[in-house]
Structure formats: structure tokens, C-alpha cells
Amino acid sequence: MTDRPAQRTPNRQLAALIAEAGFSNAGLARRVDQLGLEHGLDLRYDKTSVTRWLRGQQPRGTTPALIAEVFTRRLGRRLTAQDLGLDACAPVYAGLEFAATPEEAVDIVSGLWRKDSGSHAELRKIAFTPAGLVVPSRDWLIGKADDRVARDPVARVPAQGRPAAVRSRLEAVTAPAARPRGQAERAPGHRVTGGDIAALRSVAELFRTLDDAYGGGHARQALVRYLEHECEPLLRGAYDEQTGRRLFAASADLTRLAGWTSYDIAAHGLAQRYYVQALRLAQAAGDRSYGSYVLVTMSRQAVYLGHGREAVQLARVAQQGVGTAAPPVVQALLHAAEARAHGVLGEVRACTGALVRAERALEAARPGDEVPYWARFFDEAQLADEFGHCHRDLQQFRAAAQHAERSLQLRAPAYARSRLFCRVVLATARLGLGELDQACVLAAEAAGQAAQMRSARAVEYVRDFERRLEPYRDAAPVRGYREKVAALG
């Protein structure tokens, strides 16, 4: 990399932070290169590069932001390039920042929406980083609530200028239509109404239904465009305190859903960034319970990627964040997430304990309890599904089969992808019990369903089962299974 000519003054701030972090020059250079890879950058720094920085040279481009992120992760507090004695620079597009203010949160998340809406392929290739989970979850847990989110009638002009006009919510999921003559465009400073927020909620339900039935890839890009063209202008509009909290809550829900659909197409680094920003928007909304749900979502992604220890920590932070005041259904959801994390780690006792707590919490729920809309999916069918996954991961196949069968009996057809996952869990349990014929029949059904969805997770569930089939590859049921799958194309 080419750096600017050396300054005359040695960089004592950087030297002090290197000493505090316990880095060698070579170690810092290596970490900067590794972080660069997470963002698709091929950097070639070494100990000599760090020596030049210490002598006063300024690295170019996004490198100062990368260096600051390396120290942020190491020291557990947010540091900027200026804190390191480096010049202001082009920010690295991380999206992992937990903003200090609601205004900054809007800037960060709207930048994420715009770049994703622009079909930047490299954004969907960004790597998931377990280290990027620590600071946001900690900041959410111990951070002070925002004192004020209301905005004055005169809105700021968004960075990276863009049209103020927004399409209707239906135009986000159908072919664009011309705006009728005389229809007013939303001008800067538009006062947000209850109707605007109701529309955001309605759109979220629409996309949630599409995701459950057809997979995250089906309408993800339309959702992101909706966020850019409808949600951002509202966040930059005018609203009082109560309306603003509701607006941030609706925006958090849509942003988490954008992360969920990104996760479902295996854009894991992008999903992680959406989750962090949804967590920050939930804090601006003053909705502690929804923040815990975002953390649970992050925990589930970590489980899927095999980062069990981080998944346990996220689930526990979620529990600490809401305490015992949350409704029983929410408590059940949080304990089940912890159980899944212990299960993937093979921790039988901890997993069993968390499952028991989840079961008791759900049993404590009563008809008429006030349950957040986002937790209503967590019912007996979902709890049985959690039990099935946990017992599968612990290789307790008989119990896994019993719970998976119960979940399939109870689960509504609208949850097509969840039923597919559960069917593969049941197939895996049957395989573990030596019931090869039945396992292959179940898996073939799941493979057929996966072919009708746009879900990388659905495909991966089927592939995981096929890897488990390898020791039986010459058996007649396996050959029949492979023929059926091949016929799906």
C-alpha cells in the first residue's frame, strides 16, 4: 500500500494504544490485514508499515478506520481514527457500529439500506465476524436510554443526495407504476403520522409472511428498496417524542427482517450488520424487549454458523436486558435460544436446563396475556421444534424424533420453511435410529420443498442430511433418494 509522506511528529497516541493492547508491530499489521479481508480488501501491511505509522505517516483510504476497529475489538471501547492520532478518513463500510445518538443511527442504517438497495454484490460477500458481536451487545446492555428522539419540522438533507419521492408500499413488491398527476411527493420535513407507522407495520407483516412461505431470497431486495425509499424519509422527517419512538420501533422491526432474509440467503456478514443496526434502532424506540429479540436472532445466526459460545453469550445478554418482567412467552423464547447454543456445543446439562426453563415459562403463559406481536409465533409447535433441534445436536435421536413429529403435527402450513427444517431434523433422527428407509423418504420430501424456495438455509439443511448419508451411499434407499433429488434439477 502507498502511504503519504511522513509527518514530523511521532504518533504518540498510536504508540500508547499499541502498548495498552499488547500488540507487537507485526501483530497489529496482521490484524489490520485480517480485518480488511472481512471487507473484501486485499491488504499487505507488515511491521515496517506500523513503524512508519508510529513515525507519523498517515495510511490512506479506509485503513485508519480499520486500525481503529482493530483497537475497538481488542480494548472493548469504541475508538475512532482521531483517537489513534490518525487523520479523518473514508469510513470502512462496516455497519457494526453501535451509534452514540439516534441521529447517527439513522445515518448508519440508511447508508446500509442505500448500498444494499444498489445491488452491490460485494456487500453480500462480507464475512461474518464473531468479534463484531461483543461491543454492540455490551453497549445495548449497559447503554443509557436516549433522552430524546423527536425531530424538528425542518429535516436535514440526507447525505448522498437522492429523490425525496417515495413509492407506495405496494410498489415495493410489484412492478413500479407511474405516480398519478397531482399526487403529492413527500417533501423534506414531512410530519410523520400514525398512518405512516401503521403502513410500516403492515408492510413488515407482508414481508414476514412471504419469508416464512417462500424463503428470504423471494422478496428481500424489494424489502431493502422499501426501507430506502419509504422508511428513511420518515426517519428524516418531523415527529414528536411519542411518534418518534413508534417510528424507530417499526424501523427496527423492518431492519431486523432485512437481516433475517439476508441470513436466509447466506449473506451472513450483511445480516450481522442489519442486526446490529436493528438493535440500535430498538434502543432509540425505548423497546427493551424487542432489543432482546434482536439479540436472540443474532444468537440463532451464531448457532447456525457454529459459534456456540458467542451464541450463549448473546442469549444471556438478552435475558439480562429484560430481567424477569418480560411475559412468559418471551422468557420461553430467550431460554430456548440459550438451549440451542448449548446444544451445538454439546453441553448436555446446560442445554437440558435451558429447555426446562423454556418449557416452564411457556406453561406459565395464560390466555389473555399481553404478548408482543413478534413473540406470538413461539407456541407449543415452536418449543417442540427447539427440543427437536437440541436433541438432534446432542445425538439423542429418539427424543429428537418425538419432538420433531409433535412440532410437525402442530405447526401451521404457512410456516413452510420451519416445517422443512423440522422434517430434516426428523429425517436425521430416523437415520440416527437406523431407520434408513423412512429417513430417506422424509428427506426427499424436504428436498422437494427446498427446490420451491429461495432459501440457502433450506438447501444447507438438506445437504447436511446428505453428508450424514455418506456411510450408506451404496444402500438401495439412498440410491432411490439421490434419484428423486436429481429429478428435481
C-alpha positions in Angstrom: 0.0 0.0 0.0 1.2 3.6 -0.7 1.2 6.0 2.2 1.6 9.7 2.3 5.0 11.3 3.2 5.9 11.1 6.9 4.8 13.9 9.3 7.4 15.4 11.5 5.7 14.4 14.8 5.8 10.8 16.0 2.3 9.4 16.7 2.4 9.0 20.5 -1.4 8.3 20.7 -1.0 5.2 18.5 2.1 4.1 20.4 0.2 4.3 23.7 -2.7 2.3 22.4 -0.4 -0.4 20.9 1.2 -0.7 24.4 -2.2 -0.9 26.1 -3.4 -3.5 23.7 -0.2 -5.5 24.0 0.3 -5.7 20.2 3.6 -6.1 18.5 4.0 -4.1 15.3 3.7 -7.3 13.3 0.7 -8.4 15.3 -1.1 -5.1 14.6 -0.3 -5.3 10.9 -1.6 -8.8 10.7 -4.9 -7.9 12.4 -5.4 -5.0 10.1 -4.9 -7.3 7.1 -7.3 -9.9 8.5 -10.0 -7.2 9.2 -9.5 -6.0 5.6 -10.4 -9.5 4.3 -13.7 -9.3 6.2 -14.5 -6.3 4.0 -13.2 -7.7 0.7 -9.9 -5.8 0.9 -6.5 -7.4 0.0 -4.1 -5.5 2.3 -0.4 -6.3 2.6 0.7 -4.4 5.7 3.6 -5.6 7.8 5.7 -4.5 10.9 7.5 -1.9 8.7 4.2 -0.3 7.9 3.3 0.1 11.5 6.8 1.6 12.2 6.0 4.2 9.5 2.7 5.0 11.1 4.4 5.4 14.5 6.9 7.9 12.9 4.0 10.0 11.7 3.0 8.7 8.3 -0.8 8.6 7.6 -2.2 5.5 6.0 -4.6 6.1 3.1 -8.2 5.3 2.3 -10.1 3.2 4.8 -7.1 1.9 6.6 -7.3 4.3 9.6 -10.9 3.2 10.2 -9.7 -0.5 10.0 -7.0 0.2 12.5 -9.5 1.9 14.8 -11.8 -1.1 14.6 -8.9 -3.5 15.5 -8.3 -1.5 18.7 -12.1 -1.2 19.4 -12.4 -5.0 19.3 -9.2 -5.6 21.4 -9.9 -3.0 24.1 -13.7 -3.2 24.2 -14.4 0.5 23.8 -15.3 2.5 20.7 -12.3 4.2 19.2 -12.1 6.5 16.1 -9.2 7.2 13.8 -8.7 10.5 15.5 -8.3 8.7 18.9 -5.3 7.0 17.3 -3.7 10.2 16.1 -4.7 9.5 12.5 -6.4 11.8 10.1 -10.1 11.7 9.4 -10.6 9.3 6.6 -13.0 7.4 4.4 -15.0 5.2 6.7 -14.8 1.5 6.3 -18.3 0.3 5.5 -18.7 -1.9 8.4 -22.2 -1.3 9.8 -21.1 -2.9 13.0 -21.1 0.5 14.8 -23.5 0.9 17.7 -24.3 4.6 17.2 -23.9 7.1 20.0 -27.1 9.0 19.1 -30.4 8.4 17.2 -29.3 10.8 14.5 -26.1 8.8 14.0 -28.0 5.6 14.0 -30.2 6.9 11.1 -27.1 7.9 9.2 -25.5 4.5 9.6 -28.6 2.3 8.8 -29.7 4.5 5.9 -26.3 4.1 4.4 -26.6 0.3 4.8 -30.0 0.4 3.1 -28.8 2.5 0.2 -25.8 0.4 -0.5 -27.7 -2.8 -0.3 -30.5 -1.5 -2.5 -27.9 -0.6 -5.1 -27.2 -4.3 -5.6 -23.6 -4.0 -4.5 -22.6 -7.6 -4.8 -19.5 -7.2 -2.6 -21.8 -6.2 0.3 -23.3 -9.6 0.3 -19.9 -11.2 0.4 -18.8 -9.5 3.6 -17.7 -12.1 6.2 -19.5 -12.7 9.5 -17.2 -11.9 12.4 -17.8 -13.2 15.9 -15.7 -10.4 17.3 -18.2 -7.9 15.9 -20.9 -9.2 18.3 -19.1 -8.1 21.5 -19.3 -4.3 21.5 -22.8 -3.8 20.2 -24.4 -6.3 22.6 -22.4 -4.8 25.6 -23.4 -1.3 24.5 -27.0 -2.3 24.3 -26.9 -3.9 27.8 -25.2 -1.1 29.7 -26.0 1.9 27.5 -28.1 4.8 28.7 -31.5 5.2 27.1 -31.8 8.0 24.5 -33.2 11.1 26.2 -34.8 12.5 23.0 -35.7 11.2 19.6 -38.1 13.9 18.4 -37.2 15.9 15.3 -38.0 19.5 14.4 -40.0 20.2 11.3 -37.0 21.2 9.2 -35.3 17.9 8.3 -31.6 17.5 7.4 -30.8 16.8 3.8 -29.6 13.2 3.6 -26.0 12.5 2.7 -25.6 11.2 -0.8 -28.5 13.1 -2.3 -31.4 11.2 -3.6 -35.0 11.9 -4.6 -37.4 12.8 -1.9 -40.3 11.0 -3.6 -41.3 7.6 -2.2 -43.3 4.8 -3.8 -46.3 3.3 -2.2 -45.9 0.1 -0.1 -47.4 -2.0 -2.9 -44.9 -0.6 -5.4 -42.1 -2.0 -3.3 -43.2 -5.6 -4.1 -44.7 -5.2 -7.5 -43.6 -3.6 -10.8 -43.1 0.2 -10.4 -46.1 2.3 -11.5 -46.1 5.9 -12.6 -47.2 8.4 -9.9 -50.6 9.9 -10.8 -50.5 13.5 -11.9 -51.1 15.8 -8.9 -50.2 13.3 -6.3 -48.0 15.0 -3.7 -44.5 13.8 -3.1 -43.2 13.6 0.4 -41.1 16.7 1.0 -38.2 17.1 3.4 -39.6 17.7 6.8 -42.7 15.6 6.3 -44.6 15.2 9.5 -44.9 11.5 10.4 -48.4 10.3 11.1 -49.9 7.3 12.8 -50.9 6.2 9.3 -47.3 6.2 8.2 -46.3 3.9 11.1 -49.3 1.6 10.5 -48.2 1.2 6.9 -44.6 0.2 8.0 -46.1 -2.4 10.4 -48.4 -3.7 7.6 -45.5 -4.0 5.2 -43.4 -5.8 7.8 -46.2 -8.4 8.2 -46.4 -8.8 4.4 -42.7 -9.5 4.0 -42.7 -11.8 7.1 -45.4 -13.9 5.5 -43.5 -14.1 2.2 -40.3 -15.1 4.0 -42.0 -17.8 6.0 -43.6 -19.4 3.0 -41.0 -18.8 0.2 -37.7 -18.1 1.8 -35.7 -14.9 2.4 -34.5 -14.6 -1.2 -38.0 -14.2 -2.6 -38.6 -10.6 -1.8 -35.5 -9.4 0.1 -34.4 -6.9 -2.4 -37.9 -5.4 -2.5 -37.8 -5.0 1.3 -34.5 -3.2 1.1 -35.8 -0.8 -1.5 -38.8 -0.2 0.6 -36.5 0.7 3.6 -34.5 3.1 1.4 -37.4 4.8 -0.3 -40.1 4.8 2.4 -38.5 4.3 5.8 -35.5 6.6 5.6 -37.6 9.7 4.5 -39.8 9.1 7.5 -36.8 8.8 9.9 -35.5 12.1 8.5 -39.0 13.7 8.8 -40.6 15.6 11.6 -42.2 13.8 14.6 -42.8 14.3 18.3 -41.4 12.1 21.0 -44.1 9.5 21.1 -44.4 9.2 17.4 -40.7 9.1 17.1 -40.4 6.1 19.5 -43.0 4.3 17.5 -41.3 5.1 14.2 -38.0 3.8 15.5 -39.7 0.6 16.7 -41.2 -0.1 13.3 -38.0 0.7 11.6 -36.1 -1.7 13.9 -38.5 -4.5 13.0 -38.1 -3.9 9.3 -34.4 -3.7 9.6 -34.2 -7.0 11.6 -36.3 -8.6 9.0 -33.9 -7.4 6.3 -31.2 -9.1 8.3 -33.2 -12.2 8.7 -33.8 -12.5 4.9 -30.1 -11.8 4.3 -29.2 -14.6 6.7 -31.5 -16.9 4.9 -29.7 -16.4 1.6 -26.3 -16.9 3.4 -25.2 -13.2 3.2 -24.1 -13.6 6.8 -21.9 -10.6 7.2 -24.6 -8.3 5.8 -27.2 -10.0 8.1 -25.0 -9.3 11.1 -24.8 -5.6 10.2 -28.5 -5.4 9.8 -29.0 -7.0 13.2 -26.6 -4.5 14.9 -28.4 -1.6 13.4 -31.8 -3.0 14.3 -30.6 -3.4 17.9 -29.6 0.3 17.9 -33.0 1.4 16.5 -34.8 -0.7 19.1 -32.8 1.2 21.8 -33.9 4.5 20.2 -37.5 3.2 20.4 -37.1 2.5 24.1 -38.2 -1.1 23.4 -36.0 -3.2 25.6 -38.0 -6.4 24.9 -37.6 -6.1 21.1 -33.9 -5.5 21.6 -33.7 -8.8 23.4 -35.4 -10.4 20.4 -32.8 -8.9 18.0 -30.1 -10.4 20.2 -31.9 -13.8 20.1 -31.9 -13.5 16.3 -28.2 -12.8 16.4 -27.7 -15.8 18.7 -29.5 -18.1 16.2 -27.3 -17.0 13.4 -24.2 -17.7 15.5 -25.6 -21.2 16.3 -26.1 -21.8 12.6 -22.5 -20.8 11.8 -21.1 -22.9 14.6 -20.2 -20.1 17.0 -21.8 -21.7 20.1 -20.0 -19.8 22.8 -20.9 -16.4 21.3 -24.5 -17.6 20.8 -24.7 -18.5 24.5 -23.4 -15.0 25.5 -25.9 -13.3 23.2 -28.8 -15.2 24.6 -27.8 -14.5 28.2 -27.3 -10.8 27.5 -30.9 -10.8 26.1 -32.1 -12.4 29.3 -30.2 -9.9 31.5 -31.5 -7.0 29.4 -35.2 -7.7 30.1 -34.9 -9.4 33.5 -38.0 -11.2 34.8 -40.5 -8.6 33.8 -41.0 -10.0 30.3 -44.1 -12.0 29.5 -43.8 -15.8 29.9 -43.8 -16.4 26.2 -40.8 -14.0 25.8 -39.0 -15.7 28.6 -39.5 -19.1 26.9 -38.2 -17.7 23.7 -35.0 -16.4 25.4 -34.3 -19.6 27.2 -34.9 -21.7 24.1 -32.3 -19.7 22.3 -29.8 -20.4 25.0 -30.6 -24.1 24.9 -29.9 -24.2 21.1 -26.5 -22.6 21.7 -25.6 -25.1 24.4 -26.8 -27.9 22.2 -24.5 -27.0 19.3 -21.6 -27.0 21.9 -22.6 -30.5 23.1 -23.3 -29.2 26.6 -26.0 -31.7 27.7 -26.6 -30.4 31.3 -26.7 -26.7 30.3 -28.9 -27.4 27.3 -31.3 -29.5 29.3 -31.6 -26.9 32.0 -32.4 -24.1 29.5 -35.0 -26.3 27.8 -36.7 -27.0 31.1 -36.8 -23.2 31.9 -38.3 -22.6 28.4 -40.9 -25.2 28.9 -41.9 -23.9 32.4 -42.1 -20.4 31.1 -44.4 -21.3 28.2 -46.6 -23.4 30.6 -46.9 -20.2 32.8 -48.5 -18.3 29.9 -52.2 -17.8 30.1 -54.9 -16.9 27.6 -55.3 -13.1 27.5 -51.6 -12.4 28.4 -50.3 -9.4 26.6 -47.7 -10.9 24.2 -45.6 -8.8 21.8 -46.5 -9.4 18.1 -43.0 -10.6 17.4 -43.2 -13.4 20.0 -46.6 -14.8 19.1 -45.0 -17.4 16.8 -43.5 -19.0 19.9 -46.0 -21.7 20.8 -46.0 -25.4 21.6 -45.1 -26.2 18.0 -42.1 -23.9 18.1 -41.0 -25.2 21.5 -41.2 -28.8 20.2 -39.1 -27.7 17.3 -36.4 -26.3 19.6 -36.4 -29.5 21.6 -36.0 -31.5 18.4 -33.1 -29.5 17.2 -31.4 -29.6 20.6 -31.7 -33.4 20.9 -30.5 -33.8 17.4 -27.4 -31.8 18.1 -26.8 -33.9 21.3 -27.3 -37.1 19.3 -30.3 -38.0 21.4 -32.2 -39.3 18.3 -35.2 -40.9 19.9 -36.1 -37.8 21.8 -35.4 -35.7 18.7 -37.8 -37.7 16.6 -40.6 -37.5 19.2 -40.3 -33.7 19.4 -39.9 -33.2 15.7 -43.0 -35.3 15.0 -45.0 -33.3 17.5 -43.9 -30.0 16.0 -44.9 -31.1 12.5 -48.3 -32.1 13.8 -48.9 -28.7 15.5 -47.2 -26.3 13.0 -49.4 -24.4 10.7 -48.7 -24.9 6.9 -48.0 -21.2 6.5 -44.6 -21.8 8.2 -43.3 -23.8 5.3 -39.6 -23.2 5.8 -39.8 -24.0 9.5 -41.7 -27.2 8.7 -39.0 -28.1 6.2 -36.3 -27.7 8.8 -38.2 -29.8 11.2 -38.7 -32.5 8.6 -35.0 -32.7 8.1 -34.4 -32.9 11.8 -36.9 -35.8 11.9 -35.1 -37.5 8.9 -31.8 -37.1 10.7 -33.2 -38.6 13.9 -34.6 -41.5 11.9 -31.2 -42.0 10.3 -29.6 -42.0 13.8 -32.1 -44.7 14.9 -31.1 -46.9 11.9 -34.4 -46.3 10.1 -32.8 -45.6 6.7 -35.9 -46.1 4.5 -38.1 -43.6 6.5 -35.2 -41.1 6.8 -34.8 -41.0 3.0 -38.5 -40.6 2.4 -38.6 -37.7 4.8 -35.5 -36.0 3.4 -36.8 -36.4 -0.2 -39.9 -34.5 0.8 -37.8 -31.8 2.3 -35.6 -31.6 -0.8 -38.7 -31.1 -2.9 -39.8 -28.3 -0.7 -36.4 -26.7 -0.7 -36.4 -26.7 -4.5 -39.5 -24.5 -4.4 -37.9 -21.9 -2.1 -35.3 -19.3 -2.3 -33.5 -20.2 0.9 -29.9 -21.1 1.3 -30.6 -22.4 4.7 -33.2 -24.8 3.4 -30.7 -26.1 0.9 -28.0 -26.4 3.6 -30.3 -28.4 5.9 -30.8 -30.9 3.0 -27.1 -31.0 2.3 -26.3 -31.6 5.9 -28.5 -34.7 5.9 -26.9 -35.9 2.7 -23.5 -35.7 4.3 -24.8 -37.9 7.1 -26.0 -40.3 4.4 -22.5 -40.9 3.0 -21.7 -44.0 5.0 -24.8 -45.6 3.5 -24.3 -44.4 -0.1 -24.5 -47.9 -1.6 -27.8 -48.8 0.1 -30.9 -49.0 -2.1 -32.9 -46.4 -0.1 -30.0 -43.9 -0.6 -29.8 -44.6 -4.3 -33.5 -44.0 -4.6 -33.2 -40.8 -2.6 -30.5 -39.5 -4.9 -32.5 -40.3 -8.0 -35.5 -38.4 -6.6 -33.3 -35.4 -5.8 -31.6 -35.5 -9.2 -35.1 -35.4 -10.9 -35.7 -32.1 -9.1 -33.0 -30.5 -11.2 
